[in-house]
Amino acid sequence: MKTKNYIIKFSALIFTFIVVPLFLYFSGNFERRNILMETLSIVTILAFSLLLSQFFTSRLNYKLMKQIRMVNVVAIHRFIGYIFISVILLHPFFIIVPKFFDNTLTPTDAFVRLITTYNTTGIILGLIAYGIMIILMVTAFFRFKMNLHYRTWRSLHGYLTLLFVITATWHVIDMGRHSNGSYTLFYLLVVATGIYYVMRKYLFKKTAKK
């Protein structure tokens, strides 16, 4: 029974955060570019989608923990976090790499423009999200050397994740070439559900105790 539950939950995770984004991508009326740029777009979309799944592969998901054990939930959470944050860290370079193959901007000019352009909210929030993501990765990797009580670190990690998801999602919706109505609805539904999980854990629970 436990194995069956594990398979069902893992299949639901794959469907929601891999199959659905891919379906939205291939069914969307987007301008198709060369194979390199399309591949980088797909990798980025899937990486961001799977990062959003972190809300549902953590201690916040009580039902999942009971069905497949916390150790398995934590293992999935860490795997997704380390792998796909690493992919998103390369996101700026995914924008720059194609410049090696066209005659619009040099890679250097593209990089300078990327880090010095602050004329839209989406760009500013993207830079903020990128900084928060680095903090999240570093604090998660070195949490045993931070000399913080586990509950303190867990709360810090939860709030940073919440801040990252809000700023990153806003950036994606505002700046993403593929952020049509379907993608926007998908992201907002996932983020709203994730925020509910966080509030239930850190706010509603404390209010109930009072």
N, C-alpha and C positions, 0 to 999 in steps of 0.2 A: 504493500500500500504506500509506504514512504517513497519507494522508487517511482511508483506511478505518479504520485503527487509532484515529485521533483521534475519528472519529464513534462507533465502538464504545465507547471509554472514556467519552466524553462522555454517551452514551446510558445507560451503566451508572450514571454519577454521577447523572443525572436520575432514573432509576428508583429507585435506592436512597435518595436523600435528598429526593426530592420526591414521587414516585408512592407509595412505601411509606408515608410519614407521612400522606399524604392518604387512602390506603385505610384505614389504621388509624383515622383521624379519622371518616370517613363510615360505617365499619362498626361503630364503637364505640357502645355503649349509653349515650350521654351525654345529659344534660339539655340540650335545645336552647333557646337564648335568642334575643334579638332579632338582627336582621341585623348591626348595628354590632358587638355583642359577639362574635358568631360570626366575623365577618370579622377582628377583632383577634386572636382566638384562633388562626385559621388562619395569619395572617401571622406570629405569634410562633412557632408550632410549626415552620413552614417555615424561618424565620430561624435558629432554634436547630439544627434538623436540618442545614442547610447549613453552619453554623459547625462542626459535628462533622465535616463532610466535609473540613475543612481538613487533617486528618491525611493524607488521601489525595490532596491536590492540592499537594504540597510536595516538597522534596528527599528526604523520607523514603520516598517511593514510587519506588524505583529502576526498576521495570518501566515505570511510566508515563512517567518521564523519557526512557527509552531509546526508547519507541515514538512519543511526540509531541513530543519535544525539551523541554529544561528551560525555554526561554524561554516556551513555551506553558503549561507547568505553572505557572510563576511568575505569568503573566498571569491565569490562572484563579484562582489562590490569592489574588492581590491584589484582584481584582474581587469575589470572594465575601466576603473579609475586610472590605473597606471598606463594601460595601453592607449586609451583613447584621449586622455589628457596630453599624452606625448604627441599624438597625431594633431590635435588642435594647436599645440605649441608650434607646429610647423605651418600653421595656416598662413601667416604672413609670407612665408617662403613659397607657398603654393601660388600666391599672387605674383610673386616676383619671377619664379622659374620660367613661366611662359614667355617672359620678356626676352629671354635668350633666343626665342624663335620667331620674333616679329620685329618690325621696324618702327614701332611707336615710341617706346621709351627704353632707355638702357636699364638693366637691372638695378644699377646704383641709383639712377634717377627715380625709379619706381619705389625703391626702399626709402629714400629721403622723403618723397612725397607721402608715403604711407605713414611715417612717424611724425610728420610735421604739419599735416592737414587737419585742422580742427574746425572746419566750417559747417559740420553737421553734427547733430546730437548722436547719430548712429556711430560715427567714427570715434567720438569721445568715449561713448559707452563701450565700444569695442576695445579701446585701449585700457579702460578701467577693468573690464572683464578679464583681459589678458593678464593684467597685474595680479588680480585676485586669484586667477587660476594658478599662477606661479606660486603664490603664497600657499594655496591649498595643497599643491603637490609637495612643496618643501616641508610644510608642517605635518603632512601625513607620513612622509618618508622618515622624518626625524622626530616623530612624536615621542619616542621613548627617551630621547635626549633632551627634551624640553622641560623636564621636571615639573610637569603639570599633572594635577589630579586627573584621572581618566574622564570623569564627568565634566570637568572644566574644559578639557581638550575636545570632548565630544560636542559640547555646546558651541565652542568656538568653530569647530569644523562645520557644524550644522548651519550656523548663521552665515559663515563665509560662503558655503555652498549656495544658500538661498540668495545672497547678494550677487554671486557670480551668475546664477541661472537667470535672475531678473535682468541684469545688465546685458548678458550675452544674448538672451532671447530678443530683447529690444534691438540690439545691434543686428542680429540676423534678420529680423522682420523688416527693419529699416533699410539695411544695406544689401541683403542677400538677393542675388540675381534670380533665385528660384522661389522667393518668398511670395507666392501668389496667395489667393484666399484660402485654398485647401491647406497649404503648409502652415499658414498663419493660424488657422483654426486648430490644426493638430498640435502646434507648439503651445498655444494658449491653454488648450485642454490639459495637456500633460503638465505644464507649469502650475496651473491652478490646482490640480490634484496634488502635485508635489508640495505646494505651499500649504495645502490643507493638512497633509501628513506632518509637516514641520510644526505648524501651529498647534495641532492636536498633541504633539509630543512635548513641546516646550512652553506653550502658553495655556492651552485649555486645561492641561493636567494640573498646572500650578494654580489656576483659578479655582478648579474643583477642590483642591486641598484647602484653600482658604475658607 
